[in-house]
């Protein structure tokens, strides 16, 4: 058996493929990565350090260095100012919003994928129009509608608009994921006598878990950080949520930056915990449904 002689280009490729990068090259880009890490993480570190400073220590000391006399008085002040009540309101609004969005979206996604009628496809296209509608453009009609329904200054008045604006993107993501499930699996369960709800429960939901967790985390962050709906649709402290509470801290403690930083840190804890516990599912479902 004869072997072909290596060509000129093949020899050059073999030589270049064995070239090792110089050590300083890796060290240089490692240094740049560390610099970027410090720049990106320092604002968070600054908030944490500031939240443990006293007001006098913040004004008189060096703000970008850790304090030598940390205190938890700022967190005590925030908790005594009704933080737990505002925190509970945000939890109720965010969880109800996520449950309604994810529950309605997975049902809509299943119907859109499994049904080929023009009516269903028209409804799907109407949902997609919501992606191009900014919240700011619809805030006045939403205010009038919520007021006429008697839901003004109530948590349900925040939840319903949040669900309406969260549905289009969530449905789009789940439709693409459910559509990628092989038809053979649907047909095999149909031959076994399973109806639509059994197929949805036993087939779609287990396979769509990464996508469901991803959209749930995204919708939770959007609902938790929503500022416009609570600002326009509520007015009393009994319906106040965390974004408005932080603004009230900034107004009540204008010169007390450490107290405001403590409120920001406490308000960000649910988002941090959601990412920590859902990171694996979030990374798996980030590109769910777009494999084809």
C-alpha positions in Angstrom: 0.0 0.0 0.0 1.4 3.3 -1.0 1.0 6.5 0.9 0.7 9.9 -0.7 3.6 12.3 0.0 2.7 15.3 2.1 1.9 18.4 0.1 3.5 21.8 0.6 0.4 23.2 2.3 0.0 20.1 4.5 3.6 20.4 5.7 3.2 24.1 6.5 -0.1 23.4 8.4 1.7 20.6 10.4 4.5 23.0 11.3 2.2 25.9 12.3 0.0 23.5 14.4 2.9 22.6 16.6 3.9 26.2 17.3 3.4 27.1 21.0 2.4 30.5 22.1 5.0 32.3 24.2 4.5 32.4 28.0 4.2 36.1 28.1 1.3 36.0 25.7 -0.9 33.9 28.1 0.2 35.9 31.1 -0.7 39.2 29.4 -4.3 38.1 28.6 -4.6 36.5 32.0 -3.7 39.9 33.5 -6.3 41.6 31.3 -8.9 39.2 32.4 -8.1 39.9 36.1 -8.3 43.6 35.5 -11.7 43.2 33.8 -12.9 41.1 36.7 -11.8 43.7 39.2 -13.5 46.5 37.2 -16.7 44.5 36.8 -16.9 43.3 40.5 -15.8 46.4 42.3 -19.2 48.2 42.2 -20.7 45.2 44.0 -17.8 45.2 46.5 -18.2 48.9 47.0 -21.9 48.5 47.9 -21.0 45.8 50.4 -18.2 47.8 52.0 -20.4 50.9 52.2 -23.3 49.1 53.7 -21.1 48.2 56.8 -19.9 51.8 57.3 -21.4 54.3 59.6 -22.6 57.6 58.2 -19.6 59.5 59.8 -17.2 56.8 58.6 -18.4 57.2 55.1 -18.1 61.0 55.1 -14.8 61.2 56.8 -13.0 58.0 55.7 -11.8 56.7 52.4 -14.9 55.3 50.7 -13.1 52.9 48.2 -11.3 51.0 51.0 -12.7 48.6 53.6 -13.7 50.2 56.9 -11.8 49.3 60.1 -15.0 49.6 62.2 -17.8 47.7 60.5 -21.3 48.0 61.8 -24.7 46.4 61.1 -26.7 49.4 62.2 -27.6 50.3 58.6 -29.3 46.9 58.2 -31.1 47.4 61.5 -32.3 50.8 60.3 -33.6 49.3 57.0 -35.5 46.5 58.8 -37.0 48.9 61.2 -38.3 51.1 58.4 -40.7 48.5 57.0 -38.3 46.6 54.8 -39.9 43.2 55.5 -43.3 44.4 54.5 -42.0 45.7 51.1 -40.0 42.6 50.7 -43.0 40.4 51.2 -45.0 42.4 48.7 -42.3 42.0 46.1 -42.2 38.2 46.8 -45.9 37.9 46.3 -45.9 39.9 43.1 -42.9 38.2 41.6 -43.9 34.6 42.4 -47.5 35.1 41.3 -46.3 36.7 38.0 -43.8 33.9 37.3 -46.4 31.1 38.1 -49.0 32.7 35.8 -46.6 33.4 33.0 -44.9 30.0 32.9 -48.2 28.1 33.4 -50.0 30.0 30.6 -47.0 30.0 28.3 -46.4 26.2 28.4 -50.0 25.5 27.7 -50.0 28.0 24.8 -46.7 26.6 23.5 -48.1 23.1 23.4 -51.3 24.1 21.6 -49.3 26.2 19.1 -47.0 23.4 18.3 -49.5 20.6 18.1 -52.3 22.5 16.4 -51.9 23.5 12.8 -55.1 25.6 12.4 -54.9 29.1 11.1 -56.7 30.4 14.2 -54.0 29.2 16.5 -51.2 30.5 14.3 -53.0 33.9 14.1 -53.2 34.0 17.9 -49.5 33.2 18.1 -48.7 36.1 15.7 -50.8 38.4 17.9 -48.7 37.4 20.9 -45.5 38.1 19.0 -46.8 41.7 18.3 -46.4 42.2 22.1 -42.6 42.0 21.7 -42.6 45.2 19.7 -44.9 47.1 22.2 -43.0 49.0 24.8 -44.4 49.3 28.3 -44.1 53.1 28.3 -46.3 53.4 25.3 -49.1 51.4 27.0 -48.9 52.7 30.5 -51.7 55.2 30.2 -54.3 52.7 28.8 -53.1 50.2 31.5 -53.7 52.9 34.2 -57.2 53.6 32.9 -58.0 49.9 32.6 -56.7 49.0 36.1 -58.6 52.0 37.6 -61.9 51.0 35.9 -61.5 47.4 37.2 -61.1 48.7 40.7 -57.6 47.2 41.0 -55.7 50.4 41.6 -53.3 50.4 44.6 -53.6 46.6 44.9 -50.9 44.0 44.2 -53.1 42.2 41.7 -53.1 45.5 39.7 -49.3 45.0 39.3 -49.4 41.3 38.7 -51.8 41.3 35.7 -50.0 43.9 33.5 -46.7 42.2 34.4 -48.1 38.8 33.2 -49.4 40.4 30.0 -46.1 41.9 29.0 -44.1 38.8 30.1 -46.1 36.3 28.0 -44.9 37.1 24.4 -41.2 36.4 25.0 -41.8 33.4 27.2 -44.2 31.8 24.7 -41.7 32.4 21.9 -39.0 30.6 23.8 -41.1 27.7 24.8 -42.7 27.3 21.4 -39.2 26.8 19.9 -38.3 24.3 22.5 -41.5 22.3 22.4 -41.2 22.3 18.6 -37.8 20.6 18.8 -39.2 17.6 20.6 -39.3 14.7 18.0 -42.7 13.9 16.6 -42.1 10.2 17.2 -42.3 10.8 20.9 -45.7 12.5 20.6 -47.0 9.7 18.3 -45.8 6.9 20.5 -47.6 8.3 23.5 -50.7 8.9 21.4 -50.6 5.3 20.3 -50.5 4.2 24.0 -53.7 6.1 24.5 -52.4 9.2 26.3 -54.4 12.4 25.9 -53.0 15.9 25.6 -52.7 16.6 29.3 -50.9 13.3 29.9 -48.5 14.1 27.0 -47.9 17.5 28.4 -47.3 16.3 31.9 -45.2 13.1 31.2 -43.3 14.2 28.0 -43.2 18.0 27.5 -42.7 19.2 31.0 -39.8 16.8 31.9 -38.0 17.6 28.6 -38.7 21.3 28.9 -37.4 21.7 32.4 -34.2 23.6 31.5 -36.2 26.1 29.3 -38.9 26.4 32.0 -36.3 27.2 34.7 -34.6 29.7 32.4 -37.7 31.7 31.6 -38.8 31.5 35.2 -35.6 33.1 36.4 -35.8 35.7 33.7 -39.4 36.6 34.4 -38.7 36.6 38.2 -35.9 39.2 37.7 -38.1 41.3 35.4 -41.0 41.3 37.9 -38.7 41.9 40.9 -37.0 44.9 39.3 -40.2 46.3 37.7 -40.5 50.0 38.7 -42.9 51.6 36.3 -46.0 49.5 37.1 -45.7 50.0 40.9 -45.0 53.7 40.4 -48.1 54.3 38.3 -50.5 51.7 39.7 -49.9 52.1 43.4 -49.7 55.0 45.9 -50.0 53.7 49.5 -47.2 52.2 51.6 -49.3 49.0 52.0 -48.8 48.2 48.3 -45.2 49.4 48.0 -42.7 47.0 46.6 -38.9 46.9 46.8 -38.0 49.3 43.8 -40.2 52.0 45.3 -39.0 51.3 48.8 -35.4 51.9 47.7 -36.4 55.2 46.2 -38.1 56.1 49.5 -34.9 55.3 51.4 -33.0 57.6 49.0 -35.4 60.3 49.9 -35.6 59.6 53.6 -31.9 59.2 54.0 -30.6 61.6 51.3 -27.1 62.0 52.9 -27.0 58.5 54.5 -25.5 56.5 51.6 -24.7 53.4 53.8 -28.4 52.9 54.6 -29.3 53.1 51.0 -26.6 50.6 50.1 -27.8 48.2 52.8 -31.3 48.4 51.3 -29.9 47.7 47.8 -28.0 44.7 49.1 -31.0 43.2 50.9 -33.2 43.8 47.8 -30.7 42.0 45.6 -30.5 38.8 47.8 -33.4 37.0 46.1 -31.9 37.6 42.6 -28.5 36.3 43.8 -30.1 33.2 45.3 -32.2 32.6 42.2 -29.1 32.6 40.1 -27.0 30.5 42.5 -29.6 27.7 42.8 -30.8 27.9 39.1 -27.4 28.5 37.4 -27.1 25.0 36.1 -30.6 25.0 34.6 -30.2 28.5 33.4 -27.1 27.7 31.4 -28.7 24.5 30.0 -31.8 26.3 28.9 -30.2 29.6 27.7 -30.3 28.4 24.1 -33.1 25.9 24.5 -35.2 25.4 21.4 -32.7 27.0 19.0 -30.6 23.9 18.3 -32.0 23.4 14.9 
